[in-house]
């Protein structure tokens, strides 16, 4: 059974050749952006600012996922390219929109 998995190129059937490394760039882009947003909040910046930074990182990850071939997407590739990009873009847009909505003054109290 395990020999069959190795022949196909992994559990998900991706074509990963021996000695070929996956690209960590798109994944690290998202992780670094989220860490920067959380770090900004931890250092006293407004939550809306940190959330917008994190949302921007997810949007950048979405663009990076679209631009990177499947075999070089690394751990950022979970499903198909389109599904991954849409999921990252939706989550990033929700974070940015939520962060901007936090800036609205809804009532005077």
C-alpha positions as CSV (number, residue, x, y, z in Angstrom):
1,X,0.0,0.0,0.0
2,X,2.7,2.5,0.9
3,X,4.7,1.6,-2.2
4,X,1.6,2.5,-4.3
5,X,1.4,5.9,-2.6
6,X,5.1,6.6,-3.2
7,X,4.7,5.7,-6.9
8,X,1.9,8.2,-7.5
9,X,4.0,11.0,-6.0
10,X,2.4,11.4,-2.5
11,X,-0.9,10.9,-0.8
12,X,-2.7,13.4,-3.0
13,X,-1.3,12.1,-6.3
14,X,0.8,15.3,-6.9
15,X,3.7,14.9,-9.3
16,X,6.6,15.5,-6.9
17,X,9.8,14.1,-8.3
18,X,12.6,12.9,-6.0
19,X,15.0,15.7,-5.3
20,X,12.6,18.5,-6.4
21,X,11.8,20.9,-3.6
22,X,8.5,22.7,-3.3
23,X,8.4,26.4,-3.1
24,X,7.8,27.9,0.3
25,X,7.7,31.5,-1.0
26,X,3.9,31.9,-1.3
27,X,3.2,30.2,2.0
28,X,5.8,32.3,3.8
29,X,4.4,35.4,2.3
30,X,1.0,34.7,3.9
31,X,2.6,33.6,7.2
32,X,4.8,36.7,7.4
33,X,1.9,39.0,6.6
34,X,-0.2,37.5,9.3
35,X,2.7,37.6,11.8
36,X,3.2,41.3,10.9
37,X,-0.5,42.1,11.5
38,X,-0.5,40.2,14.8
39,X,2.8,41.8,15.9
40,X,1.4,45.2,15.1
41,X,-1.6,44.6,17.2
42,X,0.6,43.2,20.0
43,X,2.8,46.3,19.9
44,X,-0.2,48.6,20.3
45,X,-1.4,49.4,16.9
46,X,-5.1,49.6,16.3
47,X,-6.8,46.3,15.7
48,X,-8.3,47.6,12.5
49,X,-4.7,48.2,11.2
50,X,-3.5,44.8,12.1
51,X,-6.6,43.1,10.6
52,X,-6.1,45.1,7.4
53,X,-2.5,43.9,7.2
54,X,-3.5,40.3,7.7
55,X,-6.3,40.6,5.1
56,X,-3.8,42.1,2.7
57,X,-1.5,39.1,3.3
58,X,-4.3,36.7,2.4
59,X,-5.1,38.7,-0.7
60,X,-1.5,38.6,-1.7
61,X,-1.4,34.9,-1.1
62,X,-4.4,34.5,-3.3
63,X,-2.6,36.3,-6.2
64,X,0.5,34.2,-5.5
65,X,-1.5,31.0,-5.6
66,X,-2.9,31.9,-9.0
67,X,0.5,32.8,-10.4
68,X,2.3,29.7,-9.0
69,X,2.0,26.3,-10.8
70,X,0.6,23.5,-8.7
71,X,3.8,21.6,-8.4
72,X,5.6,24.7,-7.0
73,X,2.9,26.1,-4.7
74,X,4.1,24.1,-1.8
75,X,1.9,23.8,1.3
76,X,-0.3,26.7,0.0
77,X,-1.8,24.2,-2.4
78,X,-4.6,22.4,-0.6
79,X,-7.2,21.9,-3.3
80,X,-7.4,23.1,-6.9
81,X,-5.7,26.4,-7.8
82,X,-9.0,28.2,-8.4
83,X,-10.5,26.9,-5.1
84,X,-7.5,27.9,-3.1
85,X,-7.3,31.4,-4.7
86,X,-11.0,32.0,-4.1
87,X,-10.8,30.8,-0.5
88,X,-7.8,33.0,0.3
89,X,-9.4,36.0,-1.5
90,X,-12.7,35.7,0.3
91,X,-11.0,35.4,3.7
92,X,-8.7,38.3,2.9
93,X,-11.5,40.5,1.7
94,X,-13.6,39.7,4.8
95,X,-10.7,40.6,7.0
96,X,-10.1,43.9,5.2
97,X,-13.8,44.8,5.1
98,X,-14.2,43.9,8.8
99,X,-11.2,46.0,9.7
100,X,-12.5,49.0,7.8
101,X,-15.9,48.6,9.3
102,X,-14.3,48.9,12.8
103,X,-13.3,52.4,11.9
104,X,-16.9,53.5,11.4
105,X,-18.4,55.5,14.2
106,X,-21.9,54.0,14.5
107,X,-23.2,56.1,17.4
108,X,-22.1,58.9,19.8
109,X,-21.6,57.4,23.2
